[in-house]
C-alpha cells in the first residue's frame, strides 16, 4: 500500500559554541554568529565560555546537502 518515507539523517559535526556560565540559563550560540570576541549571554547578560557541541551542519547560503532538492 503506502511506503513509509524514512528521512535521511541530518549530518552533524563538532561545533565551537559560546555557552552561558549561569547554571540557571540554557543560553548558547555558535561561535560564527557572535558580534564580539567575548559575548555576554543575550538571555541573562552573564558571561559566556567556549565549549564544543555536536550540532547539525549549517550549509552555506545557496548550496544544499547532497541528495536534497533546492
trRosetta pair geometry for C-beta under 8 A, 3 or more apart (Angstrom, degrees):
i j d omega theta_ij theta_ji phi_ij phi_ji
8 67 6.3 118 -79 115 169 136
8 68 7.8 -126 47 -71 143 90
10 56 4.9 -25 145 -123 125 115
10 57 7.7 -170 164 30 82 78
11 56 7.0 97 80 -153 51 67
11 57 4.7 -13 98 13 101 124
11 65 6.8 174 10 -132 120 136
12 54 5.2 49 156 172 128 90
12 55 6.2 177 -149 93 92 19
12 56 5.5 -60 -96 -92 76 40
12 57 6.5 -164 -112 -26 22 78
13 54 7.3 -162 105 -143 14 64
13 55 7.2 -32 62 63 58 65
13 57 5.4 59 5 -78 109 95
14 52 5.1 10 -176 177 102 119
14 53 7.4 154 -149 79 57 23
14 54 6.0 -39 -90 -91 55 64
15 30 6.1 -46 159 -126 125 99
15 31 7.8 -167 165 13 80 95
15 52 6.8 150 70 -155 33 68
15 53 5.8 -32 62 67 87 73
15 54 7.4 118 13 -124 86 17
15 55 4.4 -45 24 36 139 116
16 30 7.4 87 86 -162 60 64
16 31 4.2 -3 107 -11 103 138
16 50 6.2 -10 -169 -165 99 108
16 51 7.8 159 -150 86 56 28
16 52 5.8 -40 -94 -97 52 74
17 28 5.1 33 156 174 129 112
17 29 6.4 167 -160 85 88 29
17 30 5.5 -59 -105 -103 81 39
17 31 6.2 -131 -101 -33 25 76
17 50 7.2 153 83 -150 38 59
17 51 6.1 -26 66 68 85 74
17 52 7.2 132 18 -116 81 24
17 53 5.2 -4 9 13 133 114
17 55 7.4 103 -51 -28 127 142
18 28 6.4 172 88 -154 53 64
18 29 5.4 -5 53 57 99 81
18 30 8.0 28 15 106 77 6
18 31 6.3 118 -29 -89 85 64
18 34 6.2 69 -5 -70 141 138
18 39 5.6 80 139 51 171 111
18 48 4.2 46 171 146 105 136
18 49 7.2 151 -154 74 66 20
18 50 6.0 -43 -98 -92 60 59
19 27 7.5 145 -159 97 47 60
19 28 4.4 -12 -106 -105 67 105
19 48 6.1 153 70 -161 27 89
19 49 6.0 -32 62 65 82 72
19 50 7.6 111 15 -135 82 13
19 51 5.0 -9 3 23 129 120
19 53 8.0 118 -65 -40 121 122
20 25 4.4 -64 119 100 154 118
20 26 7.2 83 39 111 126 6
20 27 3.9 74 -33 63 131 95
20 28 6.5 -110 -5 -65 78 61
20 41 4.2 46 -106 -96 108 135
20 43 7.0 -54 -73 50 152 111
20 44 6.5 79 -153 41 143 113
20 46 5.5 81 -163 71 95 115
20 48 5.6 -51 -93 -103 41 83
21 41 8.0 -136 23 -40 66 124
21 46 5.6 -135 56 142 82 120
21 47 5.2 1 19 81 131 82
21 48 6.4 -166 -18 -110 86 26
21 49 5.5 81 -73 -10 101 104
22 25 4.1 50 83 16 112 113
22 27 7.8 40 49 30 105 107
22 41 6.8 -79 14 2 115 163
22 44 5.3 -66 36 90 160 150
22 46 4.0 159 -33 -8 112 168
24 44 7.6 119 85 -93 94 163
25 41 6.0 54 137 180 155 160
25 43 5.6 158 -155 91 120 125
25 44 4.5 -110 -85 0 147 140
25 46 6.4 174 27 23 150 132
26 43 7.9 4 59 52 58 168
27 41 4.4 106 86 -154 152 109
27 42 6.5 179 -152 48 137 70
27 43 4.2 -161 -71 19 130 124
27 44 6.6 -154 -5 12 138 93
27 46 8.0 150 49 48 131 100
27 48 7.6 -89 108 -99 107 113
28 48 7.8 136 -118 -146 55 120
28 53 7.5 65 157 -17 155 151
29 33 5.4 -115 171 81 107 110
29 34 6.1 125 106 -70 127 86
29 39 7.1 -26 52 76 132 156
29 42 7.5 65 -41 4 135 117
29 48 8.0 -20 31 -152 93 161
30 33 4.7 72 67 11 92 108
30 34 7.8 -148 93 -25 52 82
30 55 7.4 -131 -89 80 107 168
30 58 7.8 -35 -82 -5 173 140
31 34 6.2 -47 -161 5 39 116
31 50 7.0 33 -87 -127 117 106
34 39 4.7 -125 -147 -36 120 134
35 39 7.1 91 47 -94 65 113
36 39 5.1 133 60 -81 99 69
38 47 7.5 -12 162 -154 109 91
38 48 7.2 175 -177 60 69 88
39 42 7.8 -23 163 -42 121 83
39 48 5.5 1 81 33 79 139
40 45 5.3 15 150 -157 125 53
40 46 6.7 167 -166 79 85 22
40 47 6.2 -57 -118 -99 75 39
40 48 6.6 170 -132 -10 24 98
41 44 5.0 3 99 51 133 75
41 45 5.9 -92 67 -33 82 9
41 46 4.7 16 15 49 128 73
41 47 7.5 10 -15 59 92 7
41 48 5.6 139 -61 -64 75 102
42 45 7.9 36 -127 -70 14 54
57 65 7.8 114 84 -92 118 118
59 63 5.3 -131 168 88 112 92
59 64 6.3 70 144 -121 167 25
59 65 6.0 -126 -67 -51 140 77
60 63 4.9 43 66 25 89 119
64 68 4.9 -130 165 80 118 109
64 69 7.5 -72 167 109 166 12
64 70 5.2 -137 -31 -83 145 80
65 68 4.9 62 64 6 85 125
